[in-house]
Amino acid sequence: MIEQQVVVITGASSGIGEATAIRLASAGARVVLSARRVDRLRETVQKITESGGTACYLPADVASMSDVQALADFAVETYGTIDVWVNNAGLMPLSFLNKRKVDEWDQMIDVNIKGVLYGIAAAVPIMEAQKSGHIINVSSVAGHRVGMAGAVYSGTKFAVRAITEGLRMELSPTSNIRATIISPGLVETELLTTITDEDALSALKSRATSDALQAEDIANAIYYAIEQPARVSVNEILIRPTKQPS
């Protein structure tokens, strides 16, 4: 049951994170939204509360362990616990390796890998103490295959798959902590706006489907994973647009 569960969502100012917050709040969850854009967080919380849901927000940079720990502390201070932690924040500045966009590589490693690890580090002690919890990591089809200009991005998403499986193996049997990885194909979000390599953007557009997934589609997949009974752990959901060939 999702009702009254406390769910922390990173990257919640737009796209998948925002849609997930709205979807779960509509089912009765108490959602804690986080991202760096305070104005967008405030707007989403207002939208949820005006619809009768329960939500609050705290801005945080997932590349900072102190920020992520503060987010976990805030959730516990506000609602008493954390039942689900959704590591959704991510960057996708695709580029060809010979463009040597090292700063962008560093950003992806900091957000896509370290941000996930920091979320796990903040949430696990709370979940271990209560002998229950659920960590959901939003990855990508790029964590299953490498696309042109996606070497570093795919590397970060392959890492998230490994981390999620390790988490499941280590903590599910002893602490009843469920681990789920959601791997979407092409989704209509703001991620494409982070691509500064025009050649990479052209390569992506050339293989893009005309009917991309919507953020709400991924929110529904997250909802499905959470709503399963405690004995059921949905470990992985790979979700592509129907027309996406690979």
Backbone as CSV, one residue per row, in Angstrom:
resi,resn,N_x,N_y,N_z,CA_x,CA_y,CA_z,C_x,C_y,C_z
1,MET,0.839,-1.204,0.000,0.000,0.000,0.000,0.873,1.253,0.000
2,ILE,0.514,2.195,-0.823,1.272,3.436,-0.934,0.765,4.498,0.042
3,GLU,-0.473,4.414,0.429,-1.068,5.433,1.287,-0.279,5.618,2.572
4,GLN,0.048,6.859,2.872,0.782,7.291,4.061,2.269,6.938,4.042
5,GLN,2.744,6.270,3.008,4.180,6.026,2.921,4.905,7.349,2.666
6,VAL,6.085,7.476,3.242,6.906,8.669,3.059,7.906,8.386,1.940
7,VAL,7.817,9.184,0.880,8.630,8.954,-0.308,9.481,10.187,-0.603
8,VAL,10.791,10.007,-0.636,11.714,11.083,-0.993,12.067,10.920,-2.466
9,ILE,11.990,12.021,-3.220,12.253,11.980,-4.659,13.266,13.063,-5.009
10,THR,14.405,12.670,-5.553,15.374,13.654,-6.026,15.089,13.973,-7.493
11,GLY,15.610,15.096,-7.945,15.344,15.523,-9.309,13.859,15.736,-9.556
12,ALA,13.182,16.298,-8.560,11.716,16.368,-8.588,11.172,17.689,-9.122
13,SER,12.019,18.516,-9.708,11.545,19.824,-10.179,10.935,19.772,-11.575
14,SER,11.089,18.647,-12.264,10.526,18.526,-13.606,10.523,17.064,-14.031
15,GLY,9.959,16.795,-15.194,10.067,15.486,-15.814,9.587,14.332,-14.964
16,ILE,10.366,13.264,-14.941,9.988,12.033,-14.249,9.792,12.276,-12.754
17,GLY,10.680,13.052,-12.146,10.573,13.289,-10.710,9.298,14.018,-10.338
18,GLU,8.979,15.053,-11.091,7.751,15.810,-10.825,6.524,14.927,-11.041
19,ALA,6.502,14.186,-12.155,5.360,13.321,-12.453,5.188,12.240,-11.394
20,THR,6.299,11.715,-10.899,6.243,10.685,-9.860,5.683,11.248,-8.562
21,ALA,6.120,12.437,-8.209,5.607,13.070,-6.987,4.095,13.256,-7.071
22,ILE,3.617,13.735,-8.194,2.180,13.961,-8.366,1.418,12.642,-8.340
23,ARG,1.966,11.627,-9.021,1.288,10.320,-9.081,1.197,9.679,-7.704
24,LEU,2.284,9.674,-6.962,2.293,9.010,-5.654,1.464,9.788,-4.633
25,ALA,1.531,11.111,-4.699,0.727,11.920,-3.785,-0.755,11.703,-4.029
26,SER,-1.136,11.510,-5.291,-2.549,11.268,-5.607,-3.039,9.939,-5.032
27,ALA,-2.088,9.034,-4.749,-2.433,7.739,-4.156,-2.324,7.750,-2.635
28,GLY,-2.004,8.917,-2.068,-1.980,9.042,-0.616,-0.616,9.030,0.022
29,ALA,0.457,8.967,-0.785,1.799,9.023,-0.211,2.108,10.435,0.282
30,ARG,2.993,10.515,1.256,3.514,11.795,1.710,4.866,11.986,1.024
31,VAL,4.945,12.940,0.126,6.129,13.047,-0.718,7.016,14.210,-0.304
32,VAL,8.319,13.945,-0.365,9.334,14.960,-0.078,10.100,15.188,-1.368
33,LEU,9.959,16.371,-1.926,10.563,16.688,-3.210,11.883,17.404,-3.011
34,SER,12.833,17.095,-3.891,14.113,17.789,-3.816,14.695,17.975,-5.211
35,ALA,15.372,19.076,-5.388,16.104,19.426,-6.611,16.812,20.738,-6.290
36,ARG,17.395,21.345,-7.299,18.072,22.619,-7.055,17.200,23.824,-7.384
37,ARG,16.158,23.640,-8.211,15.314,24.763,-8.635,14.157,24.945,-7.655
38,VAL,14.330,25.849,-6.737,13.368,26.037,-5.654,12.003,26.468,-6.189
39,ASP,11.987,27.339,-7.190,10.705,27.823,-7.696,9.863,26.685,-8.262
40,ARG,10.492,25.756,-8.970,9.759,24.627,-9.545,9.282,23.678,-8.452
41,LEU,10.099,23.461,-7.444,9.685,22.614,-6.324,8.475,23.211,-5.628
42,ARG,8.533,24.512,-5.400,7.437,25.194,-4.720,6.137,25.067,-5.518
43,GLU,6.233,25.215,-6.834,5.051,25.108,-7.681,4.441,23.703,-7.631
44,THR,5.293,22.688,-7.655,4.783,21.313,-7.642,4.154,20.975,-6.300
45,VAL,4.776,21.400,-5.222,4.200,21.168,-3.895,2.848,21.855,-3.781
46,GLN,2.752,23.068,-4.288,1.480,23.792,-4.254,0.411,23.047,-5.055
47,LYS,0.790,22.545,-6.221,-0.143,21.796,-7.062,-0.652,20.553,-6.325
48,ILE,0.257,19.857,-5.642,-0.124,18.643,-4.916,-1.041,18.966,-3.744
49,THR,-0.672,19.958,-2.952,-1.454,20.275,-1.764,-2.832,20.837,-2.132
50,GLU,-2.895,21.603,-3.224,-4.193,22.126,-3.662,-5.119,21.017,-4.144
51,SER,-4.524,19.881,-4.526,-5.322,18.728,-4.958,-5.638,17.787,-3.802
52,GLY,-5.261,18.191,-2.583,-5.561,17.392,-1.406,-4.460,16.451,-0.981
53,GLY,-3.289,16.526,-1.635,-2.174,15.659,-1.281,-1.292,16.257,-0.202
54,THR,-0.303,15.479,0.206,0.629,15.901,1.251,2.033,15.936,0.670
55,ALA,2.667,17.101,0.712,3.993,17.248,0.110,4.754,18.386,0.764
56,CYS,6.070,18.258,0.722,6.951,19.333,1.156,8.207,19.262,0.294
57,TYR,9.100,20.228,0.452,10.300,20.208,-0.379,11.496,20.754,0.383
58,LEU,12.661,20.335,-0.074,13.921,20.889,0.416,14.901,20.887,-0.748
59,PRO,15.428,22.042,-1.140,16.407,22.053,-2.225,17.693,21.337,-1.807
60,ALA,18.267,20.602,-2.739,19.509,19.882,-2.445,20.229,19.565,-3.747
61,ASP,21.539,19.500,-3.658,22.386,19.073,-4.766,22.822,17.646,-4.464
62,VAL,22.411,16.673,-5.281,22.718,15.274,-4.971,24.203,14.964,-5.077
63,ALA,24.984,15.864,-5.672,26.430,15.670,-5.732,27.111,16.050,-4.417
64,SER,26.327,16.482,-3.441,26.844,16.846,-2.121,26.270,15.903,-1.072
65,MET,27.126,15.124,-0.420,26.652,14.209,0.604,25.992,14.956,1.751
66,SER,26.502,16.121,2.102,25.898,16.878,3.204,24.495,17.341,2.838
67,ASP,24.279,17.725,1.578,22.944,18.117,1.123,21.982,16.933,1.181
68,VAL,22.450,15.784,0.717,21.584,14.600,0.679,21.260,14.129,2.094
69,GLN,22.243,14.183,2.988,21.980,13.811,4.377,20.982,14.773,5.015
70,ALA,21.105,16.046,4.698,20.155,17.031,5.214,18.749,16.745,4.703
71,LEU,18.657,16.272,3.474,17.354,15.914,2.909,16.734,14.746,3.670
72,ALA,17.531,13.742,3.968,17.026,12.602,4.738,16.594,13.043,6.134
73,ASP,17.402,13.878,6.765,17.058,14.366,8.103,15.761,15.171,8.063
74,PHE,15.602,15.983,7.034,14.397,16.800,6.872,13.158,15.913,6.726
75,ALA,13.262,14.853,5.940,12.132,13.949,5.747,11.717,13.303,7.060
76,VAL,12.702,12.868,7.827,12.403,12.225,9.114,11.825,13.231,10.105
77,GLU,12.382,14.433,10.131,11.861,15.462,11.035,10.426,15.848,10.673
78,THR,10.110,15.829,9.374,8.788,16.266,8.915,7.740,15.171,9.056
79,TYR,8.089,13.949,8.646,7.092,12.872,8.588,7.427,11.657,9.451
80,GLY,8.566,11.669,10.113,8.877,10.611,11.075,9.684,9.452,10.546
81,THR,9.783,9.280,9.238,10.512,8.140,8.682,10.738,8.354,7.195
82,ILE,11.363,7.379,6.551,11.465,7.309,5.087,11.142,5.879,4.689
83,ASP,10.105,5.716,3.893,9.726,4.381,3.424,10.304,4.065,2.051
84,VAL,10.361,5.076,1.196,10.852,4.897,-0.167,11.766,6.069,-0.516
85,TRP,12.885,5.741,-1.146,13.788,6.784,-1.630,13.956,6.575,-3.134
86,VAL,13.600,7.592,-3.922,13.707,7.514,-5.374,14.882,8.371,-5.837
87,ASN,15.956,7.710,-6.253,17.115,8.402,-6.824,16.831,8.663,-8.299
88,ASN,16.300,9.835,-8.572,15.882,10.164,-9.928,16.766,11.214,-10.591
89,ALA,17.447,12.041,-9.815,18.247,13.114,-10.398,19.291,12.542,-11.353
90,GLY,19.432,13.167,-12.509,20.408,12.679,-13.477,20.714,13.701,-14.550
91,LEU,21.865,13.523,-15.182,22.293,14.380,-16.286,22.619,13.514,-17.499
92,MET,22.401,14.058,-18.710,22.688,13.301,-19.920,23.344,14.176,-20.991
93,PRO,24.470,14.811,-20.693,25.160,15.590,-21.723,25.994,14.675,-22.631
94,LEU,25.322,14.010,-23.555,26.012,13.101,-24.469,27.091,13.850,-25.245
95,SER,28.184,13.156,-25.522,29.236,13.749,-26.354,30.152,12.650,-26.856
96,PHE,30.777,12.901,-27.996,31.779,11.975,-28.501,33.046,12.108,-27.667
97,LEU,33.697,10.993,-27.406,34.850,10.997,-26.506,35.970,11.920,-26.990
98,ASN,36.142,12.013,-28.299,37.238,12.852,-28.795,36.963,14.340,-28.660
99,LYS,35.756,14.698,-28.232,35.467,16.113,-27.921,36.067,16.506,-26.566
100,ARG,36.414,15.489,-25.777,37.124,15.688,-24.498,36.380,16.653,-23.567
101,LYS,35.093,16.424,-23.409,34.284,17.269,-22.520,34.389,16.748,-21.091
102,VAL,35.569,16.883,-20.551,35.895,16.275,-19.255,35.025,16.834,-18.129
103,ASP,34.744,18.114,-18.162,33.900,18.709,-17.126,32.511,18.057,-17.118
104,GLU,31.984,17.781,-18.301,30.675,17.130,-18.379,30.756,15.679,-17.906
105,TRP,31.861,15.004,-18.181,32.042,13.643,-17.666,32.009,13.673,-16.133
106,ASP,32.730,14.633,-15.577,32.776,14.741,-14.116,31.387,14.997,-13.531
107,GLN,30.620,15.864,-14.193,29.269,16.166,-13.710,28.396,14.913,-13.718
108,MET,28.489,14.126,-14.793,27.684,12.905,-14.856,28.086,11.914,-13.778
109,ILE,29.368,11.783,-13.556,29.829,10.875,-12.497,29.332,11.359,-11.132
110,ASP,29.416,12.665,-10.898,28.993,13.223,-9.607,27.498,13.043,-9.365
111,VAL,26.688,13.306,-10.382,25.231,13.247,-10.207,24.691,11.833,-10.408
112,ASN,25.075,11.194,-11.508,24.464,9.912,-11.872,24.951,8.740,-11.036
113,ILE,26.194,8.809,-10.561,26.724,7.712,-9.738,26.809,8.116,-8.272
114,LYS,27.565,9.157,-7.984,27.701,9.570,-6.585,26.367,9.976,-5.987
115,GLY,25.523,10.638,-6.776,24.211,11.035,-6.268,23.380,9.850,-5.834
116,VAL,23.451,8.760,-6.590,22.746,7.525,-6.215,23.342,6.940,-4.939
117,LEU,24.661,6.884,-4.873,25.316,6.335,-3.682,25.017,7.167,-2.436
118,TYR,25.012,8.489,-2.599,24.717,9.350,-1.451,23.278,9.145,-0.972
119,GLY,22.349,8.971,-1.917,20.969,8.696,-1.531,20.854,7.398,-0.753
120,ILE,21.550,6.382,-1.226,21.554,5.094,-0.525,22.158,5.259,0.873
121,ALA,23.273,5.974,0.950,23.944,6.164,2.239,23.058,6.883,3.240
122,ALA,22.257,7.826,2.754,21.376,8.590,3.643,20.158,7.787,4.076
123,ALA,19.627,6.965,3.179,18.371,6.266,3.461,18.544,4.936,4.183
124,VAL,19.628,4.231,3.896,19.775,2.863,4.414,19.745,2.776,5.944
125,PRO,20.439,3.640,6.686,20.380,3.502,8.158,18.957,3.593,8.708
126,ILE,18.147,4.452,8.118,16.755,4.598,8.566,15.970,3.341,8.248
127,MET,16.165,2.808,7.053,15.438,1.615,6.637,15.898,0.373,7.393
128,GLU,17.190,0.286,7.674,17.692,-0.855,8.453,17.103,-0.834,9.868
129,ALA,17.005,0.346,10.449,16.480,0.455,11.812,15.028,0.019,11.895
130,GLN,14.248,0.295,10.838,12.831,-0.076,10.860,12.552,-1.416,10.172
131,LYS,13.630,-2.052,9.663,13.535,-3.362,9.013,12.594,-3.350,7.810
132,SER,12.577,-2.239,7.080,11.785,-2.169,5.853,12.181,-0.917,5.093
133,GLY,11.943,-0.952,3.802,12.227,0.200,2.974,12.340,-0.191,1.523
134,HIS,12.446,0.803,0.671,12.480,0.558,-0.762,13.307,1.661,-1.401
135,ILE,14.368,1.283,-2.099,15.188,2.240,-2.830,14.994,1.995,-4.316
136,ILE,14.605,3.052,-5.026,14.342,2.970,-6.461,15.329,3.875,-7.176
137,ASN,16.094,3.299,-8.088,17.072,4.051,-8.854,16.616,4.161,-10.305
138,VAL,16.505,5.380,-10.788,16.106,5.599,-12.172,17.358,5.586,-13.037
139,SER,17.444,4.608,-13.906,18.597,4.449,-14.790,18.180,4.787,-16.212
140,SER,18.458,3.904,-17.158,18.174,4.177,-18.562,18.403,2.919,-19.384
141,VAL,17.781,2.862,-20.546,18.133,1.827,-21.517,19.631,1.892,-21.822
142,ALA,20.222,3.076,-21.657,21.662,3.239,-21.862,22.478,2.446,-20.858
143,GLY,21.845,1.946,-19.807,22.512,1.058,-18.873,22.501,-0.384,-19.338
144,HIS,21.882,-0.630,-20.488,21.837,-1.971,-21.086,22.595,-2.027,-22.409
145,ARG,22.690,-0.902,-23.088,23.388,-0.842,-24.367,24.006,0.540,-24.519
146,VAL,25.079,0.604,-25.289,25.779,1.866,-25.490,25.384,2.459,-26.833
147,GLY,24.871,3.673,-26.814,24.525,4.365,-28.041,25.652,5.278,-28.493
148,MET,25.615,5.675,-29.761,26.627,6.585,-30.296,26.676,7.863,-29.473
149,ALA,27.876,8.243,-29.051,28.148,9.442,-28.241,27.708,9.268,-26.789
150,GLY,27.383,8.032,-26.407,26.889,7.804,-25.055,27.815,6.997,-24.167
151,ALA,29.098,6.954,-24.481,30.011,6.091,-23.727,30.031,6.420,-22.236
152,VAL,30.200,7.679,-21.908,30.302,8.051,-20.491,28.944,7.968,-19.814
153,TYR,27.917,8.467,-20.486,26.566,8.382,-19.918,26.186,6.926,-19.660
154,SER,26.421,6.058,-20.639,26.127,4.639,-20.439,26.965,4.061,-19.306
155,GLY,28.213,4.492,-19.219,29.059,4.018,-18.123,28.451,4.321,-16.768
156,THR,27.872,5.516,-16.623,27.254,5.859,-15.336,26.006,5.021,-15.088
157,LYS,25.259,4.711,-16.148,24.021,3.962,-15.975,24.274,2.470,-15.793
158,PHE,25.329,1.930,-16.408,25.740,0.561,-16.108,26.142,0.466,-14.637
159,ALA,26.799,1.501,-14.135,27.195,1.527,-12.722,25.976,1.488,-11.809
160,VAL,24.938,2.226,-12.171,23.718,2.234,-11.352,23.094,0.839,-11.303
161,ARG,23.122,0.119,-12.410,22.599,-1.261,-12.409,23.394,-2.128,-11.443
162,ALA,24.715,-2.016,-11.483,25.557,-2.813,-10.591,25.309,-2.456,-9.129
163,ILE,25.200,-1.178,-8.853,24.968,-0.721,-7.480,23.619,-1.225,-6.972
164,THR,22.589,-1.155,-7.813,21.254,-1.588,-7.397,21.223,-3.087,-7.121
165,GLU,21.884,-3.870,-7.965,21.913,-5.312,-7.741,22.702,-5.656,-6.481
166,GLY,23.802,-4.941,-6.254,24.559,-5.161,-5.020,23.740,-4.819,-3.786
167,LEU,22.996,-3.743,-3.858,22.122,-3.350,-2.756,21.090,-4.439,-2.466
168,ARG,20.488,-4.947,-3.527,19.488,-6.018,-3.352,20.099,-7.232,-2.668
169,MET,21.252,-7.664,-3.149,21.884,-8.859,-2.598,22.269,-8.695,-1.133
170,GLU,22.757,-7.510,-0.792,23.264,-7.286,0.552,22.173,-7.032,1.585
171,LEU,21.134,-6.279,1.209,20.205,-5.778,2.220,18.795,-6.352,2.157
172,SER,18.364,-6.859,1.016,17.005,-7.406,0.959,16.810,-8.591,1.899
173,PRO,17.733,-9.572,1.939,17.503,-10.740,2.797,17.555,-10.442,4.292
174,THR,18.373,-9.466,4.689,18.580,-9.220,6.112,17.756,-8.073,6.676
175,SER,17.471,-7.061,5.849,16.796,-5.862,6.349,15.463,-5.587,5.663
176,ASN,15.055,-6.491,4.772,13.765,-6.333,4.090,13.692,-5.034,3.292
177,ILE,14.858,-4.631,2.762,14.919,-3.422,1.938,14.839,-3.838,0.477
178,ARG,13.811,-3.397,-0.200,13.637,-3.732,-1.614,14.465,-2.780,-2.487
179,ALA,14.935,-3.295,-3.602,15.740,-2.494,-4.534,15.171,-2.647,-5.937
180,THR,14.916,-1.520,-6.574,14.343,-1.520,-7.923,15.121,-0.563,-8.804
181,ILE,15.384,-0.984,-10.033,15.962,-0.083,-11.016,14.968,0.066,-12.162
182,ILE,14.692,1.306,-12.527,13.785,1.630,-13.624,14.639,2.137,-14.785
183,SER,14.544,1.473,-15.935,15.388,1.823,-17.078,14.524,2.275,-18.258
184,PRO,14.274,3.567,-18.386,13.443,4.059,-19.484,14.227,4.191,-20.791
185,GLY,13.501,4.044,-21.885,14.019,4.441,-23.187,13.830,5.942,-23.345
186,LEU,13.633,6.385,-24.568,13.520,7.819,-24.815,12.270,8.398,-24.165
187,VAL,12.481,9.363,-23.292,11.388,10.044,-22.587,11.421,11.517,-22.960
188,GLU,10.265,12.100,-23.124,10.172,13.524,-23.451,10.389,14.329,-22.176
189,THR,11.643,14.689,-21.906,11.986,15.468,-20.718,12.991,16.545,-21.108
190,GLU,13.492,17.248,-20.092,14.454,18.326,-20.329,15.888,17.821,-20.480
191,LEU,16.108,16.511,-20.372,17.474,15.992,-20.402,18.221,16.382,-21.674
192,LEU,17.517,16.440,-22.786,18.181,16.742,-24.049,18.789,18.140,-24.060
193,THR,18.263,19.018,-23.208,18.771,20.392,-23.193,20.163,20.485,-22.585
194,THR,20.644,19.400,-21.978,21.987,19.420,-21.371,23.072,19.020,-22.362
195,ILE,22.697,18.654,-23.587,23.674,18.201,-24.576,24.270,19.408,-25.297
196,THR,25.579,19.606,-25.141,26.263,20.737,-25.773,27.010,20.326,-27.041
197,ASP,27.200,19.049,-27.253,27.872,18.541,-28.450,26.830,18.402,-29.560
198,GLU,26.877,19.283,-30.529,25.871,19.293,-31.594,25.881,18.000,-32.405
199,ASP,27.052,17.404,-32.584,27.134,16.141,-33.312,26.440,15.025,-32.536
200,ALA,26.609,15.040,-31.224,25.942,14.038,-30.390,24.436,14.227,-30.421
201,LEU,24.000,15.483,-30.382,22.563,15.770,-30.424,21.962,15.306,-31.749
202,SER,22.685,15.512,-32.823,22.205,15.066,-34.134,22.121,13.542,-34.193
203,ALA,23.126,12.880,-33.612,23.126,11.418,-33.601,21.946,10.884,-32.806
204,LEU,21.634,11.545,-31.695,20.505,11.120,-30.875,19.189,11.328,-31.618
205,LYS,19.049,12.489,-32.227,17.798,12.790,-32.936,17.584,11.852,-34.120
206,SER,18.671,11.394,-34.718,18.545,10.514,-35.881,17.982,9.151,-35.520
207,ARG,18.163,8.743,-34.260,17.640,7.439,-33.843,16.430,7.555,-32.917
208,ALA,15.942,8.785,-32.734,14.811,9.001,-31.833,13.504,8.555,-32.485
209,THR,12.624,8.009,-31.673,11.305,7.633,-32.152,10.394,8.854,-32.202
210,SER,9.375,8.771,-33.038,8.440,9.885,-33.163,7.414,9.906,-32.035
211,ASP,7.396,8.868,-31.227,6.386,8.757,-30.171,7.065,8.380,-28.864
212,ALA,7.753,9.355,-28.260,8.530,9.103,-27.049,7.617,8.822,-25.854
213,LEU,8.217,8.205,-24.835,7.513,8.022,-23.571,7.264,9.378,-22.921
214,GLN,6.241,9.445,-22.099,5.956,10.622,-21.292,6.426,10.369,-19.861
215,ALA,6.722,11.431,-19.145,7.178,11.277,-17.761,6.176,10.489,-16.927
216,GLU,4.894,10.659,-17.219,3.848,9.956,-16.474,3.935,8.446,-16.657
217,ASP,4.456,7.992,-17.807,4.617,6.556,-18.033,5.610,5.958,-17.049
218,ILE,6.677,6.677,-16.786,7.692,6.192,-15.841,7.171,6.305,-14.410
219,ALA,6.427,7.365,-14.137,5.808,7.504,-12.814,4.892,6.314,-12.517
220,ASN,4.165,5.864,-13.515,3.280,4.713,-13.327,4.073,3.444,-13.053
221,ALA,5.239,3.297,-13.689,6.087,2.135,-13.432,6.617,2.156,-12.000
222,ILE,6.995,3.339,-11.525,7.464,3.477,-10.143,6.336,3.161,-9.161
223,TYR,5.157,3.657,-9.464,3.983,3.365,-8.637,3.764,1.853,-8.546
224,TYR,3.857,1.174,-9.682,3.657,-0.279,-9.714,4.651,-0.995,-8.805
225,ALA,5.911,-0.596,-8.875,6.936,-1.259,-8.057,6.676,-1.062,-6.572
226,ILE,6.239,0.124,-6.198,6.021,0.419,-4.779,4.791,-0.294,-4.240
227,GLU,3.735,-0.388,-5.033,2.461,-0.882,-4.525,2.423,-2.400,-4.311
228,GLN,3.460,-3.109,-4.735,3.460,-4.556,-4.545,3.536,-4.898,-3.058
229,PRO,2.977,-6.049,-2.651,3.077,-6.448,-1.247,4.531,-6.666,-0.838
230,ALA,4.788,-6.595,0.460,6.157,-6.627,0.981,6.939,-7.859,0.536
231,ARG,6.238,-8.944,0.264,6.933,-10.175,-0.148,7.431,-10.111,-1.586
232,VAL,7.004,-9.083,-2.333,7.334,-8.966,-3.754,8.324,-7.821,-3.957
233,SER,9.451,-8.132,-4.583,10.438,-7.105,-4.916,10.595,-7.054,-6.428
234,VAL,10.108,-5.985,-7.017,10.266,-5.781,-8.457,11.671,-5.226,-8.666
235,ASN,12.579,-6.067,-9.128,13.986,-5.677,-9.177,14.329,-4.781,-10.353
236,GLU,13.665,-4.980,-11.489,14.024,-4.173,-12.650,12.836,-4.030,-13.591
237,ILE,12.658,-2.817,-14.093,11.671,-2.543,-15.131,12.391,-1.838,-16.275
238,LEU,12.372,-2.462,-17.442,12.935,-1.882,-18.651,11.760,-1.457,-19.525
239,ILE,11.663,-0.166,-19.801,10.475,0.361,-20.466,10.882,1.255,-21.641
240,ARG,10.485,0.845,-22.841,10.814,1.590,-24.055,9.529,2.083,-24.720
241,PRO,9.644,3.117,-25.538,8.532,3.446,-26.431,8.269,2.252,-27.351
242,THR,7.036,2.018,-27.689,6.684,0.887,-28.553,7.457,0.920,-29.864
243,LYS,7.716,2.120,-30.393,8.367,2.258,-31.688,9.883,2.371,-31.602
244,GLN,10.459,2.275,-30.393,11.905,2.376,-30.260,12.531,1.006,-30.513
245,PRO,13.363,0.849,-31.548,13.873,-0.474,-31.899,14.971,-1.000,-30.991
246,SER,15.716,-0.115,-30.330,16.834,-0.608,-29.514,17.093,0.328,-28.343
